[in-house]
Amino acid sequence: MRKYAYLAVATIAALVTATPAGVPAAATPAGATGEVLTYGSPGGDGVAVGDILTAGLPAGTTANLYSTATGATGVRCAASSFTATVDTNPAAPGVASETLTAHSFGSCTANVFGVTGVRSVTVNNLSYATTVDSATGTVTISGTAEKPIRTTIVLNSILGTMTCVYQADGNTLTGTTGNTDNSITFTDQQFNKVSGPGTCFANGFFSATYAPVVDTSQSGNPVVYVN
């Protein structure tokens, strides 16, 4: 079942979620110079190392974890956000690095047979290393052997409480940035069940868009661009 879930994960983050996946970040304007991550405008002021970036779901959208990539059965969350700290921000083009320190989900519902409600969706093992590649507009979140990217979903069912734990396939999540709405989009990122009863679906496919990404360390919380 497809979980309209939280993931991102920190699961998934840096995470970094509403342009369609596959849309690269806008290029730095001709004649402009700057870092991979800038705030205020493309090619504008460079985001400082140590700055805190955050984003939530655009109004009217949800973060979803479904049982299949093409289905609509699973968990859906009307609230989700991430927080990341900038570790490096080199000159563009280049690869900036961040640490995804928080990724939360709330207001979740499920349309799974036998499930009567969603108690919680929790991203485990934070923090996660994150990179932003300005050449491709790709955001990559990576776990480690000691701290894999995992999400725990606790559901109420007609048979009692059910706990399902999922791990990101390949221990990574990949998103796409968009400068039109200062977004990061994750599409059908696969999670595999690592524990839980047979009623937990075997796979979860996570999709969500976070926008706008803003720099909360700067006055006015300006939006962030990828150059």
N, C-alpha and C positions, 0 to 999 in steps of 0.2 A: 504494500500500500504506500501510496505516496504521502509522505508526511509533510503537511503544511507546517514546517517546523522552523525552528530556530536553528540553527546550526551556525556557525560559523563561524560555528563554529565556529567558535570560534571559532562550533564549531564553530567559523569561521568564521582574525582577524585578526584583515587588517585593513585587517583588514581593514576601509577602503572601499550602497549596494545600489536614471532607470533607463539608461540607453540599452538597446539590445546588445546581447553578447556578440562579440565579433566586431564591434565598432571601436576603432583605435582612438587613442587620445589625440586631440587636435595638435598639430605641430606648432612649434614656437613661431610667432610672426617673423617675417623676413626682417633681418637687421637686429632682432632682439637677441639678447644673450641671457643666460640664467641657468638655474639648477633644474634637476629633474622635477622637483616639486616646488611650485611657487604659489603664492596666495595673492588674491586681488584680481589677477589677470594672467593669461598665458605669458610666460616670459617675464613675469613681475618679480616681486620680492621673493627671495628664496626662503623656503621653510627652514627654520633653524633646527639643528640637531637638539633633541630634547623636547621639541614641541609636541603637544598632544593633539592628535587628530581623532575626530569622532563623526559618526553618521548614523542615522536611523532610517526607517522605511518611509518612503514618500506616502502622503495621505492616500488612503484607499487601496494600498497594496499590502501583500502579505508575504511572509517567508514560509516556504512550503517544503515538506519532506514527504514525498510520495513513494509508494511501493514500486512503481515502475516509472521510466522516463517519459512515457506517453500517457500515463493514467492520471487520475485525479483522486485517488483514495489514499488517505494518510492523515498527516497532521498539518494544520495551518495555523500560523501565529500572526496576529494583527500588530504585534509590537516586537521589535528587535532592534538592537543597536550594537555598535562595536566601538572600542577605544584602542588606539595604537600610539606608540611613542616612536618618533623618528630617530633612527640611529645613525644613518648616513644619508647625505643628499648631495651627490656629486654633480658636476656640470652636465648639462644635457648635450647630446643624448647619453644616457647611462642607466645604471640600475641603482635606485635608492633602496635602503633597507629600513625596516621598521620592526617593532615588537608588538604583536597583538596581545594586549593585556586583559581585555574584557570583551565578552560577546554574550549578550543576553537575549532571552526570548520570553514573551509574555502574551496574555490574552489568547491562548491557544485552544483550538478545538480539533476534534477528530471525527471522521466519517467512516470509521472502521467498524465492521460488524462485531457486535458484542461489547464495544467500548462505549462507556457512558460519559467520559470526560477526560481531560488532560490535567494531571496534577502539576507537572513541571517538565520543562525542557532545559537541560543543563549542559553547557560545554565544559568538558573535563580537561584537566592537564594544562591549563593556561599557565604560562604564556607560550606563544608560537612565533617562530621567525617568519617574517614576511618580506617579500621583495616587490618592487614596482619597476618594470622595465619600460623605459620611455620609448624604445624603438618599436615595441609591439603593443604597448598599452596593456600589458598583462600583469596582473597581481597574482603572486604565488604564495600560499601559506603552507608551511612545512612543519610536520611533527618530527619527533625523534623516536628511537627505539624505546627510550625510557619514558617519553612523554608523547605518545601517539595522539593524533587528532581524534578525539572521541566525544560522543554526545550521549547523554542518558535521558531517556524519555520515560516518565512514570505515568501510567494510564490507569484510570478507574474502569473496571469492566464488570460484567454481570457475575463474574466468578471471583471478584476481588481486585486487589491492586496488582498491576503487572508492570515490571521494570524491564525495559529494552535498552541495550547498550549497542551503539553503532560506532564503527571506526572508518575514517575516510579511506577509500580505495587508493592504494599507493602511498598512503600517509601524506597526501597533499590535496589542497583545494586550489582551483584556478579561476580567477575572475577577470573581467575586462573593464577598463576604465573608460569614462566618457566625459569629455570636457563641456559638452552642451549643457549637461545638468550636474556636472561635477559628481559623477556617480561611479560606483563599482557594482558590476552585475555578475552573479554566479548563476550558472544554468546547468541543471541536471548533474550536479556533482555527486558521484556515487559514494554511498556509505554501505558497509557490510555489517551484518549483525555479528557481534562477538559473544553476547550472552543474552538470555531471556527465554521465556517459554515459547513453544511452537506457535502460539498465536501472534507473536511479534513477527512482522514481515521480515523476510530474509535480507532484503536490500532496501535502502532508502535513497532517494534522489533529491538533492537539495537545490532549490532555486530561490533567489531573492535579489532585489536591487536595493542598495543603500545610497541615499542621496538627500541633500548634498553633503559631501565630505567637507568639514570645516576645520580650521586651525583654532582650537580654543585657547591657545597660548598667546594669540595676538588680539589686540583690541578690536572689538566688534565681531569676533569669530568669522573672519573672512573665509570664503570658499577656496578650495585647493584645486589647482590645475596640474596636469601631467604634461611635460613638454618634450 
